């Protein structure tokens, strides 16, 4: 019938009855991929131009600055925002690249999406492309893949660096029990550690956790300079404040066998009565008395 839809204008068939899309559909997919790539840029430029015209007589912040601020806040507040953005960008690159390949080659859409993924995963795969159009698209996808790989490598490097920095600065949690916890730092710490190590010798050793508002590496270096035998006792240092409950939980304060609060370095050599105890030590004791919420 003349009124029936002639599908031959949309699809064509080869002699072996394989389904092959027509050139018009391929051109549409190529146009769609280019539009999806450039449309956000044009829209942002147009909105930025409108915002400039509106604030010509005022002090309104530019749209691009407000957008950059919102993106910065989003990436800062959500820990998984950066990997999520990278994943979405990779999927968009594969999808748009597959549509572009679909428009310049005779392959099916599924094959083009797979080729797009191979170009993203391995930039050297585009060397087998034949023709100007496929070569241009494959090189563009490969360049995008190299950028994605560089960003992914940067995220992994930053994550590993942050973890090692946390371990180096003593921010990790102490998983111990029946240990001796020393809060604070003074010049009397050496003799105190020596006495505790002697007491732990009969028990086959033990664990001492020292938490003070100092750098972990500095504390470990100062303890290493103390010339006495630890007698099987391990000394663990952590940076933190005895006045902060979260830092106390980090050193397993509820599981400690004994807790020693050292006087401040300026008050270490002073003999104080009960009503003359340093305010810092009193606050530390009051913090220890606060029940830890489960």
C-alpha positions in Angstrom: 0.0 0.0 0.0 1.1 3.6 -0.7 0.1 4.7 2.8 2.3 2.1 4.5 5.6 3.2 5.9 8.5 2.3 3.6 11.2 1.1 5.9 13.7 0.8 3.1 14.3 4.5 3.6 15.5 3.8 7.1 17.1 0.4 6.9 18.6 -1.6 4.1 19.4 -5.3 3.8 22.5 -7.0 2.4 22.3 -10.1 0.2 23.0 -12.4 3.2 20.0 -11.0 5.0 22.1 -9.2 7.6 20.5 -6.1 9.2 22.4 -2.9 8.1 21.3 0.6 9.1 21.0 3.2 6.3 23.2 6.2 5.8 20.5 8.6 7.1 20.4 6.8 10.5 24.2 6.8 10.7 24.3 10.5 9.9 21.7 11.1 12.6 23.9 9.2 15.2 26.9 11.3 14.2 25.0 14.5 14.5 23.6 13.4 17.9 27.1 12.7 19.3 28.4 16.0 18.1 25.4 17.9 19.5 25.7 16.1 22.9 29.4 17.1 22.9 29.0 20.8 22.1 25.6 21.6 23.4 26.6 22.0 27.1 29.5 24.3 26.1 27.2 26.5 24.0 24.5 26.6 26.7 27.0 27.5 29.4 28.5 30.3 27.3 25.0 31.6 26.6 24.0 31.6 30.3 27.3 33.2 31.2 26.6 36.0 28.6 23.2 36.6 30.0 24.5 36.8 33.6 27.1 39.4 32.4 24.4 41.5 30.8 22.3 41.3 34.0 25.0 42.3 36.4 26.4 45.1 34.2 25.0 47.6 36.7 25.3 45.5 39.9 27.8 43.4 41.8 26.3 39.9 41.1 28.8 37.1 40.9 29.5 35.6 37.5 27.7 32.4 36.6 30.9 30.5 35.8 32.3 31.4 39.2 29.1 30.3 41.0 29.1 27.0 39.0 32.8 26.4 39.8 32.0 27.1 43.5 29.1 24.6 43.5 31.2 21.9 41.9 34.0 22.5 44.4 31.6 22.2 47.3 30.1 19.0 45.8 33.5 17.4 45.4 34.6 18.4 48.9 31.5 17.3 50.8 31.0 13.9 49.1 34.0 11.5 49.4 32.9 9.4 46.4 32.1 12.4 44.2 35.4 12.3 42.3 35.3 8.6 41.3 31.6 9.0 40.4 32.3 11.9 38.2 35.2 10.0 36.5 32.9 7.0 36.0 30.1 9.2 34.5 32.7 10.9 32.2 34.0 7.6 31.1 30.6 6.2 30.2 29.7 9.4 28.3 33.0 9.1 26.4 32.3 5.5 25.5 28.7 6.3 24.5 29.4 9.4 22.4 32.4 7.8 20.9 30.4 4.7 20.0 27.7 6.9 18.3 30.4 8.8 16.4 32.0 5.5 15.2 28.5 4.3 14.3 28.1 7.3 12.0 31.4 6.9 10.1 31.7 3.1 9.8 29.5 0.2 8.6 29.6 -1.7 11.9 26.6 -2.2 14.2 26.0 0.0 17.2 27.0 -2.7 19.7 30.3 -3.3 17.8 31.0 0.5 17.7 30.4 0.8 21.5 32.8 -2.1 22.1 35.4 -0.4 19.8 34.9 2.8 21.7 35.7 1.0 24.9 38.8 -0.6 23.5 40.0 2.8 22.3 39.4 4.2 25.8 41.1 1.3 27.5 44.1 1.1 25.1 45.0 4.1 23.0 47.0 2.0 20.6 44.0 0.2 19.2 43.1 3.1 16.9 46.1 2.3 14.7 43.9 -0.3 12.8 41.3 2.4 11.7 40.9 2.8 8.0 39.5 6.0 6.4 39.6 9.6 7.4 36.4 9.6 9.4 37.1 6.5 11.5 40.7 7.6 12.1 39.6 11.1 13.3 37.0 9.6 15.6 39.2 6.9 17.0 42.1 9.3 17.7 39.6 11.6 19.5 38.4 8.7 21.6 41.9 7.6 22.3 42.9 11.1 23.5 39.9 11.2 25.8 40.9 7.7 27.1 44.3 9.0 27.9 42.8 11.9 29.9 40.5 9.5 31.7 43.5 7.2 32.6 45.5 10.2 33.8 42.6 11.4 36.1 42.1 7.8 37.4 45.8 7.5 38.1 45.7 10.9 39.9 42.8 9.7 42.1 44.6 6.5 43.0 47.8 8.3 43.8 46.0 10.9 45.9 44.2 8.1 47.8 47.4 6.2 48.5 49.2 9.4 49.5 46.4 10.3 51.9 46.5 6.9 53.5 50.2 6.9 54.0 50.1 10.5 55.3 47.4 9.4 57.8 49.6 6.5 59.0 52.7 8.8 59.2 50.9 11.4 61.2 49.3 8.9 63.6 45.7 9.4 62.7 44.8 5.7 62.5 42.9 3.9 65.2 44.7 1.8 67.8 43.2 -1.7 68.1 44.5 -2.8 71.5 43.2 -3.9 74.9 44.6 -4.1 78.4 47.2 -1.5 77.3 48.7 1.4 79.3 47.6 4.7 77.9 49.7 7.9 78.5 48.1 11.2 77.8 50.3 14.2 77.3 54.0 14.7 77.0 56.7 16.0 79.4 60.4 15.4 80.2 59.3 12.8 82.8 58.0 10.5 80.1 61.3 8.6 79.8 61.5 7.5 83.4 57.8 6.7 83.3 58.2 4.5 80.2 61.2 2.8 81.8 59.2 1.9 85.0 56.3 0.6 83.0 58.6 -1.6 80.8 60.2 -3.0 84.0 56.7 -3.8 85.4 55.6 -5.4 82.1 58.7 -7.7 82.0 57.1 -10.2 84.3 54.1 -10.4 82.0 56.2 -11.0 78.9 55.9 -7.5 77.6 52.9 -5.3 76.9 51.8 -2.3 75.0 52.0 1.4 75.8 50.1 4.0 73.8 51.3 7.6 74.1 48.9 10.3 72.8 50.0 14.0 72.8 49.5 17.1 70.8 52.8 16.5 68.9 53.8 15.1 65.6 53.9 11.3 65.6 57.3 11.1 64.0 58.8 13.6 66.5 57.5 11.5 69.4 58.9 8.3 68.0 62.2 9.9 67.3 62.4 11.3 70.9 61.5 7.9 72.4 64.1 6.2 70.2 66.7 8.4 71.8 65.9 7.2 75.3 68.6 4.7 76.1 66.9 1.9 78.0 65.7 -1.6 77.3 62.0 -1.8 76.4 62.0 -5.4 77.7 59.5 -6.6 75.2 57.1 -3.7 75.6 55.9 -2.0 72.4 55.3 1.8 72.4 52.7 3.2 70.0 52.5 7.0 69.4 49.4 8.8 68.2 48.8 12.5 67.7 45.7 13.9 69.3 44.2 15.9 72.2 43.1 14.3 75.5 40.4 16.9 75.6 38.7 15.6 72.4 36.5 12.5 72.9 37.0 11.3 69.3 40.8 11.2 69.8 40.4 9.3 73.1 38.3 6.7 71.3 41.0 6.5 68.6 43.4 5.1 71.2 40.9 2.6 72.7 40.6 4.5 76.0 37.7 2.3 77.2 39.9 -0.8 76.8 43.0 0.5 78.5 44.2 -1.2 81.6 45.7 2.0 83.1 45.5 5.6 82.1 48.3 8.1 83.0 47.7 11.9 82.5 51.0 13.7 82.4 51.3 17.3 83.6 52.1 20.0 81.1 55.8 20.5 80.3 55.7 23.8 82.1 54.2 22.2 85.3 56.1 19.0 85.3 58.6 20.0 87.9 56.1 21.8 90.2 54.5 20.1 93.2 50.8 21.0 93.2 48.2 20.4 95.7 44.8 19.0 94.8 43.3 22.4 94.3 46.3 23.6 92.2 46.2 20.9 89.5 46.8 22.3 86.1 43.5 23.1 84.3 44.6 21.0 81.3 45.0 17.9 83.4 41.7 18.5 85.1 39.9 18.9 81.8 41.6 15.7 80.6 40.2 13.8 83.7 36.8 15.2 83.1 36.9 14.2 79.5 37.8 10.6 80.5 34.8 10.6 82.9 32.3 11.3 80.1 30.7 8.0 79.1 31.4 7.0 75.5 28.3 6.8 73.4 27.9 3.5 71.6 
